[in-house]
Amino acid sequence: MKKLVMFGALALSMLSLNAVAEDAKPIRLGIEAAYPPFSMKTADGKLTGFDVDIGDALCKQMDVKCVWVEQEFDGLIPALKVKKIDAILSSMTITDDRKKNVDFTIKYYHTPARFVMKEGSGVKDPLTELKGKKVGVLRASTHDRYATDMAKDAGFEVVRYGSQQEANLDMKSGRLDAMLADSVNLSDGFLKTDAGKGFEFVGPTYEDAKYFGGGAGIAVRKGDTELAEKFNKAITEIRANGEYKKVQDKYFDFDVYGH
């Protein structure tokens, strides 16, 4: 009997230790680190940007250890599904199409899309004036999906890239006629840099909910409601305690959270 009691106690102890070990495991956050000002690297290779700082603030608020895992944008959802990462915090827009594969938290920011072209193009409506032109987009992004659907009637060619930086380089070198991307990313990551000299926004902003959803959220595996709710609570808390504004003001002079 004593042996049975001891065995039972040992088993319970092991279960407890396993539970603690599970809780102690760091949350692996997937990110594509070439999307300034949301994600980029410093000269010494350190991850930085709005997404990174928000992710760090959320993990601190949740009192958990997090590690960043770099991945090309179009590989983030596959990596999440095979459990190489636990969540995606990489300016991923919440859309119905993506919800078929992942679950999302509430939004943590929302900014519109815009086209960029060379200064003096005279283009007022890119969706009717770019026939036969090449438009660069980030592969597997909402901008890719929007441009692909619009191209059917607009008659432009969609050119897809593994990172926005690659698209920027081709725009500068003249291999593209236009780019469609997040307006803040295009402003900070291209137009305000040396590479973006001689280029400008053309046309209106685009916020069609069918394509651009309800802003950027954190993606988790289907059914992982516990982790999603932890993030939701932390997003709400850092919005209330001023931490979100502190991070936002480091990168933007406007309310990036949106409406």
VEXDREN-2710 file (C-alpha; in Angstrom, 1 decimal):
% VEXDREN-2710
k/r/px/py/pz
1/MET/0.0/0.0/0.0
2/LYS/2.8/2.4/0.9
3/LYS/4.4/1.7/-2.5
4/LEU/1.1/2.5/-4.2
5/VAL/0.8/5.8/-2.3
6/MET/4.4/6.7/-3.1
7/PHE/3.9/5.8/-6.7
8/GLY/0.7/7.9/-6.9
9/ALA/2.4/10.9/-5.2
10/LEU/5.4/10.6/-7.6
11/ALA/3.0/10.5/-10.6
12/LEU/1.2/13.6/-9.4
13/SER/4.5/15.3/-8.8
14/MET/5.6/14.5/-12.4
15/LEU/2.3/15.8/-13.8
16/SER/2.8/19.0/-11.8
17/LEU/6.4/19.4/-13.1
18/ASN/5.2/18.8/-16.7
19/ALA/2.5/21.5/-16.3
20/VAL/5.1/23.9/-14.9
21/ALA/7.5/23.0/-17.8
22/GLU/4.7/23.7/-20.3
23/ASP/3.9/27.0/-18.7
24/ALA/7.7/27.9/-18.7
25/LYS/8.1/27.2/-22.4
26/PRO/8.7/30.4/-24.3
27/ILE/6.1/31.6/-26.8
28/ARG/7.7/31.5/-30.3
29/LEU/6.6/34.5/-32.3
30/GLY/6.9/34.3/-36.0
31/ILE/7.9/37.5/-37.9
32/GLU/9.1/38.6/-41.3
33/ALA/11.8/41.1/-40.5
34/ALA/11.9/43.3/-43.6
35/TYR/8.9/45.6/-43.2
36/PRO/9.9/48.9/-41.7
37/PRO/8.8/50.6/-39.6
38/PHE/6.9/47.6/-38.3
39/SER/9.8/45.1/-38.5
40/MET/13.4/45.4/-39.5
41/LYS/17.0/44.8/-38.3
42/THR/19.6/47.1/-36.8
43/ALA/23.1/47.3/-38.2
44/ASP/24.2/44.6/-35.7
45/GLY/21.4/42.3/-36.7
46/LYS/19.0/42.9/-33.8
47/LEU/15.2/42.8/-34.5
48/THR/13.4/46.1/-34.0
49/GLY/10.3/47.9/-35.2
50/PHE/6.7/48.6/-34.0
51/ASP/5.7/44.9/-34.2
52/VAL/8.8/43.8/-32.2
53/ASP/8.3/46.4/-29.5
54/ILE/4.5/45.7/-29.3
55/GLY/5.3/41.9/-29.1
56/ASP/7.8/42.5/-26.3
57/ALA/5.4/44.7/-24.4
58/LEU/2.6/42.1/-24.7
59/CYS/4.9/39.3/-23.5
60/LYS/6.0/41.5/-20.5
61/GLN/2.3/42.2/-19.7
62/MET/1.5/38.5/-19.8
63/ASP/4.6/37.8/-17.7
64/VAL/5.8/35.1/-20.2
65/LYS/9.1/34.6/-22.1
66/CYS/8.9/35.0/-25.8
67/VAL/11.4/34.3/-28.6
68/TRP/11.3/35.7/-32.1
69/VAL/11.5/33.4/-35.1
70/GLU/12.2/34.9/-38.5
71/GLN/10.4/33.6/-41.6
72/GLU/9.5/34.9/-45.0
73/PHE/6.0/36.2/-44.9
74/ASP/4.4/33.6/-47.1
75/GLY/5.9/30.9/-44.9
76/LEU/4.5/32.1/-41.6
77/ILE/1.1/30.4/-41.7
78/PRO/2.7/27.0/-42.8
79/ALA/5.2/27.4/-40.0
80/LEU/2.4/28.0/-37.5
81/LYS/0.4/25.0/-38.7
82/VAL/3.3/22.6/-38.3
83/LYS/4.1/24.0/-34.8
84/LYS/7.5/25.6/-35.6
85/ILE/6.0/28.8/-34.1
86/ASP/3.2/29.4/-31.7
87/ALA/1.9/32.8/-33.0
88/ILE/2.4/35.2/-35.9
89/LEU/3.1/38.9/-35.0
90/SER/4.0/40.3/-38.3
91/SER/1.5/42.9/-39.5
92/MET/-0.8/40.2/-40.7
93/THR/-4.2/41.5/-41.7
94/ILE/-7.3/39.8/-40.2
95/THR/-9.3/38.5/-43.2
96/ASP/-12.0/35.9/-43.7
97/ASP/-9.7/34.0/-46.1
98/ARG/-6.9/33.6/-43.5
99/LYS/-9.5/32.7/-40.8
100/LYS/-9.9/29.4/-42.7
101/ASN/-6.4/28.4/-41.6
102/VAL/-5.7/30.3/-38.4
103/ASP/-7.5/32.1/-35.5
104/PHE/-6.8/35.8/-34.8
105/THR/-6.7/38.0/-31.8
106/ILE/-8.3/41.4/-31.8
107/LYS/-6.5/44.0/-33.9
108/TYR/-3.4/45.8/-32.6
109/TYR/-3.2/48.4/-35.4
110/HIS/-5.0/49.4/-38.7
111/THR/-3.6/51.4/-41.6
112/PRO/-4.8/51.7/-45.2
113/ALA/-3.1/50.5/-48.5
114/ARG/-1.8/52.9/-51.2
115/PHE/-0.1/52.8/-54.6
116/VAL/3.4/54.4/-55.1
117/MET/4.7/55.5/-58.5
118/LYS/7.3/57.8/-60.0
119/GLU/6.7/61.5/-59.4
120/GLY/4.8/63.2/-62.2
121/SER/3.1/60.1/-63.5
122/GLY/-0.2/62.0/-63.5
123/VAL/-2.1/58.9/-62.4
124/LYS/-5.2/59.7/-60.4
125/ASP/-6.9/56.3/-60.3
126/PRO/-4.4/53.3/-60.4
127/LEU/-7.3/50.8/-60.9
128/THR/-8.2/52.3/-64.3
129/GLU/-4.9/53.8/-65.5
130/LEU/-2.3/51.1/-65.1
131/LYS/-3.2/48.8/-68.0
132/GLY/-0.1/46.9/-69.2
133/LYS/2.0/48.2/-66.2
134/LYS/3.9/46.1/-63.6
135/VAL/2.6/46.4/-60.0
136/GLY/4.8/44.9/-57.2
137/VAL/3.3/43.4/-54.1
138/LEU/4.4/41.3/-51.1
139/ARG/3.6/37.7/-51.9
140/ALA/0.7/36.2/-49.9
141/SER/-0.2/39.6/-48.4
142/THR/-3.7/41.2/-48.5
143/HIS/-2.2/43.6/-51.1
144/ASP/-1.3/40.7/-53.3
145/ARG/-4.9/39.3/-53.1
146/TYR/-6.4/42.8/-53.8
147/ALA/-4.1/43.5/-56.7
148/THR/-4.6/40.1/-58.2
149/ASP/-8.4/40.5/-58.1
150/MET/-8.3/44.1/-59.4
151/ALA/-5.8/43.2/-62.2
152/LYS/-8.5/41.2/-63.9
153/ASP/-10.3/44.4/-64.9
154/ALA/-7.5/46.9/-64.6
155/GLY/-5.2/44.9/-66.9
156/PHE/-1.9/45.4/-65.0
157/GLU/0.6/42.6/-64.3
158/VAL/1.1/41.6/-60.6
159/VAL/4.7/40.9/-59.7
160/ARG/5.1/39.1/-56.3
161/TYR/8.1/39.4/-53.9
162/GLY/9.3/37.5/-50.9
163/SER/9.8/40.8/-49.0
164/GLN/8.8/44.4/-49.4
165/GLN/12.4/45.4/-49.5
166/GLU/12.9/43.3/-52.7
167/ALA/9.9/45.1/-54.3
168/ASN/11.4/48.5/-53.2
169/LEU/14.7/47.7/-55.0
170/ASP/12.9/46.7/-58.2
171/MET/10.8/49.9/-58.0
172/LYS/14.0/52.0/-57.7
173/SER/15.7/50.2/-60.5
174/GLY/12.8/50.7/-62.9
175/ARG/11.7/47.1/-63.1
176/LEU/8.3/48.0/-61.7
177/ASP/5.8/50.8/-62.6
178/ALA/4.0/50.8/-59.3
179/MET/3.8/49.2/-55.9
180/LEU/0.8/48.5/-53.7
181/ALA/1.4/48.1/-50.0
182/ASP/0.6/49.4/-46.5
183/SER/0.7/53.2/-46.6
184/VAL/2.8/53.6/-43.5
185/ASN/5.3/50.9/-44.6
186/LEU/5.7/52.6/-48.0
187/SER/6.1/56.0/-46.4
188/ASP/8.7/55.1/-43.8
189/GLY/10.3/52.2/-45.5
190/PHE/10.6/53.7/-49.0
191/LEU/9.4/57.3/-49.7
192/LYS/11.4/58.7/-46.7
193/THR/14.6/56.9/-47.7
194/ASP/17.2/57.7/-50.3
195/ALA/15.8/54.9/-52.5
196/GLY/12.3/56.6/-52.5
197/LYS/13.5/59.9/-53.8
198/GLY/11.6/60.8/-57.0
199/PHE/8.6/58.6/-56.0
200/GLU/5.2/59.5/-54.5
201/PHE/1.8/58.2/-53.5
202/VAL/-0.8/58.1/-56.3
203/GLY/-4.6/57.6/-56.0
204/PRO/-6.7/57.2/-52.9
205/THR/-6.3/55.0/-49.8
206/TYR/-7.8/51.5/-49.9
207/GLU/-9.6/50.0/-46.9
208/ASP/-12.1/47.5/-48.5
209/ALA/-13.0/45.2/-45.6
210/LYS/-13.3/42.3/-48.0
211/TYR/-9.6/42.4/-48.6
212/PHE/-8.1/44.5/-45.8
213/GLY/-10.2/43.1/-43.0
214/GLY/-10.3/44.6/-39.6
215/GLY/-6.6/45.6/-39.2
216/ALA/-3.5/43.6/-38.2
217/GLY/-3.9/40.9/-35.6
218/ILE/-1.9/38.1/-34.0
219/ALA/-2.5/34.8/-35.6
220/VAL/-2.6/31.6/-33.6
221/ARG/-3.3/27.9/-34.5
222/LYS/-6.9/27.0/-35.1
223/GLY/-8.6/26.3/-31.8
224/ASP/-5.9/27.8/-29.6
225/THR/-8.4/30.1/-27.9
226/GLU/-6.4/30.2/-24.6
227/LEU/-3.4/31.9/-26.2
228/ALA/-5.6/34.2/-28.3
229/GLU/-7.4/35.3/-25.2
230/LYS/-4.2/35.9/-23.3
231/PHE/-3.0/38.2/-26.2
232/ASN/-6.4/39.9/-26.3
233/LYS/-6.3/40.7/-22.6
234/ALA/-2.7/42.0/-22.9
235/ILE/-3.6/44.2/-25.9
236/THR/-6.5/45.7/-24.0
237/GLU/-4.3/46.2/-20.9
238/ILE/-1.3/47.9/-22.7
239/ARG/-3.8/50.2/-24.5
240/ALA/-5.2/51.2/-21.1
241/ASN/-1.9/51.5/-19.1
242/GLY/-0.1/53.7/-21.7
243/GLU/2.4/51.2/-22.8
244/TYR/0.9/51.0/-26.3
245/LYS/1.0/54.7/-26.8
246/LYS/4.7/54.8/-25.6
247/VAL/5.6/52.3/-28.3
248/GLN/3.4/54.0/-30.9
249/ASP/4.9/57.4/-30.3
250/LYS/8.4/56.0/-30.9
251/TYR/7.4/55.3/-34.5
252/PHE/4.4/57.4/-35.5
253/ASP/3.0/60.9/-35.0
254/PHE/-0.6/59.6/-35.4
255/ASP/-2.9/57.0/-33.9
256/VAL/-1.8/53.8/-35.7
257/TYR/-4.5/51.8/-33.9
258/GLY/-7.1/53.3/-36.2
259/HIS/-10.9/53.3/-35.9
END
